[in-house]
Structure formats: C-alpha cells, structure tokens
Amino acid sequence: MLKTFRIGGIHPKENKLSAGKAIEPIALPAQVVIPLTQHIGAPCQPVVKKGDKVKVGTLIGKTVGFVSANIHSSVSGTVLKIDKALDTSGYKRDAVFIQVEGDQWEEKIDRSETVVKSCTLTSKEIIDKISAAGIVGMGGATFPTHVKLLPPPGTKAEVLIINGVECEPYLTSDHQLMLEKTEEILVGTTLLMKAINVEKAVIGIENNKKDAIARFTAAVKSYPGISVQPLKVQYPQGGEKQLIDAILGRQVPSGALPISVGAVVQNVGTAFAVYEAVQKNKPLVERVVTVTGKDLKNPCNILSRVGISVGDLIQFAGGLPETTGKIVCGGPMMGKAIASVEVPVTKGTSGILIIPTLESKRKRMRECIRCTKCIQVCPMGLNPTLLMNLSEFGEWEKAEKGRITDCIECGSCSFTCPSDRPLLDYIRMGKGKVMGIIRARKG
C-alpha cells in the first residue's frame, strides 16, 4: 500500500500538460532584471554599480544577514542601473538591470557535462559553498539552504528527505529534472547527507511519476543509505510536514520545525543546485520553469536564466492565448497572479500558468452551509471557516489561539468549499497580521 499523510488532503485534476517535454534552454534577451530579494529573509546589498562589467556567476548582491542568500549575475554584460522593478508579489523592489553582451562565464565554473561524484570537502566546507552560491529552496519557498543545514542548538538531524513529490497541478519542472539529471540529484543528495551528518536519505516521489520512480530505484543501488519511497497521489504532499508524516510517520508539532522530529527536507531542484554549486562551482543563476495552460500552444519545461521576463518565456511557449484571463506564477493552488508579464524569473519561479478567462473568474460567494468540508481537507487540522471569520472581523487574539500561523496556504479549503467562499484569502491576510503582532511582541 502506498504511503501518504494522515490528515486532510485533496486530489485536484492533475493537468500535467507538459509532462514528458524535454527541458529546453531559452535564448538570452537584450536585457535582464535581477531582483535583490529572491529568498525568505533580508534583501541583498548590491556590490556592483552602473557601468560595471559582469560575467555569468559574478556576485552582484551580497547577504547582510544570516537568513539571506547571495545573488549572482545570470548573464554577461554591463550593469545599466540599480533601480526598482516589479516582482511577483506586485511590489517594486531593488533590482540590478544588466545589458546582455555575449555569454561569458566566470572561469571557475565547470560547464562540462561530466558528472563529478567524489567530494573530499568537510561538512562545513560544503555548507560554505552552498551559502556562497546563493542556493535556496527550489520548490517555491526559497528559504536559504545553508540556514536549513545548520540545525538549532539541541537538535540533531536523523534523516534527509528529498522532495520529488511535485503535487501542484500542471507543474512538471521537478519531474522532468528528475528524469534528465538523476545522477546529479543523487550526488547532490549525498552532499546534503554529508553536510548534516546523516547516514540515511529517502527520496519521496508520487506514484503519478512511475518513470522517475523506476529511474531512481535503479540508480540508488550505487548510493549507500539512499532509498526511494513511492507515495500515493495526494495534495499537498509536497508540504514539508505532510511529506515527513507520509515517509516517516512522524508529525511535526504546532509551531515547530521539521528538525524537531529529526528530519531535514530539501527539494529535488535544490539537491541538483547543491550538486552544481559544490561540484561545479556554479551559483544559482538558472532554473527549470514549467510554462503551461489549457489554451497555450506549446506547454513546456524551459531552462531559464534568472532575470528573464515571464513574457519571454510565454512567447517561447507559443505566445499569450487570446483567451487568457489570468497569469499565475507557480501552480493553481499556491501560486499568485501577476500584474505584468515584465516580471522577471527568480530562483523561486517553478511555473507560469496561463488560466483561461472562464476559469479565472471568481464565483459569487454564498453563505457558509456548515458542511465542514474545509475542516476535513485541511492538512494541518485547522478550522478554516472559523479562521476566515476571525480574520474578517479582526479577532487577532482568537485567530492566534486557533493556530492561524500553522496554515501552509495550500488552498485545499477554498478548493473544496461548495459555497465558493474565499477562505484562503482571508486566512492569508489574518496570518500576516497575527505574525506581525507576534514579531512586535517578541521585539
């Protein structure tokens, strides 16, 4: 019997329109816009100025805090300016504008296709290289990877979990990466194991990716301590706490981190980026992005440099359909609509979804019928309708007691609500407010 997590969950239509499509590189544009905030934590400080020449891999933004991640140029050329640019959140933030001139890479970067397996570096040296390369969680959370590899005092990692679930409908970038870069991901996994000093790693892959399961099951025979765990298809199994429950049968307590149950979770894309950083001296300057949609001419998986506009990727996929009602960065469940196709690709851009007009319109909200479906599907065991009401009327103390900060914003509640109530919208707003209150109280 296939494993899965124990609380809640749904199974929306998968719509993996780009499944099996080989990863294709996109041509470089005339200019890129590289945001200085592409991660959870403090923004980077620019270390370049107008007129500076850069290569692919040149450091352009340096961390100023522990929870932060370096930013590197994804192209070679001339820095045009440092200015505000619209990002996926809809806000204008500091970014480096670079005129593209050729494609010269920093000499230290190994661009060969040869898979380098051996590594004599210590745990600290591996983490330092990951930090220097600006690696973040590639599943969308963008938490700086080096921070995750340094457990708080009094905690110890027992097992590394590699997240190959990709439970979001439509997205296939991780799936295709697993098929094309199996060995590199496994080497990256061994590096992560060494970094956190564990002897065991489990790669969790949902059962709708049988080809990836077969490929990794055969390949892990050459990698001691690594195993593959096929999983039942269930959203949101890609959530850290849900994946830990599914694979280890351990539930992370409210307000606690995965390390509290001995687990460290990293995405397959992160494992690949770690391999490139440690074994190839390559900073995180490009990633695979799924560009998809029911009316899109050519749903595909694109290898995109950071800083290329969303509009360029859409053109590569056949252009914006006339039926377009909404463009979402990410998947349909947890992604966010963007206001402009000029928004640049960042380290956390896993997908671009074009939603047709008829599907993009909200239905009229009706009164709650007390069916409890939202409670039944919530993977965190929350009461979404209560939390929506508390957020709507500003009952922040009660919302905190109702564990609103435990919400992982998966959207299962809104998806299943027969009254079409915008549960997640209100909970997300309330969660932000309560977290602000908690920070102020601690400060």
Salt bridges, closest charged atoms under 4 A:
GLU14 OE2 - HIS11 NE2 3.21
ASP52 OD1 - LYS49 NZ 3.36
ASP83 OD2 - LYS81 NZ 3.50
ASP87 OD2 - ARG93 NE 2.72
ASP94 OD1 - LYS84 NZ 3.09
GLU101 OE1 - LYS53 NZ 3.18
ASP103 OD2 - ARG305 NH2 3.09
GLU107 OE2 - LYS55 NZ 2.60
ASP110 OD2 - LYS280 NZ 3.20
GLU113 OE1 - LYS181 NZ 3.69
ASP128 OD2 - LYS124 NZ 2.75
GLU158 OE1 - ARG250 NH1 3.18
GLU183 OE1 - LYS117 NZ 3.56
ASP211 OD1 - HIS175 NE2 2.81
GLU240 OE2 - LYS148 NZ 2.41
ASP245 OD1 - ARG6 NH2 2.64
GLU276 OE1 - LYS282 NZ 3.33
GLU286 OE2 - LYS282 NZ 2.41
GLU286 OE1 - ARG305 NE 3.47
GLU359 OE2 - LYS294 NZ 2.83
GLU397 OE2 - LYS401 NZ 3.64
GLU400 OE2 - ARG441 NH2 2.74
ASP406 OD2 - ARG403 NH1 2.78
GLU409 OE1 - ARG428 NE 2.74
GLU409 OE2 - LYS431 NZ 3.14
ASP420 OD2 - ARG366 NH1 3.29
ASP425 OD2 - ARG362 NH2 2.45
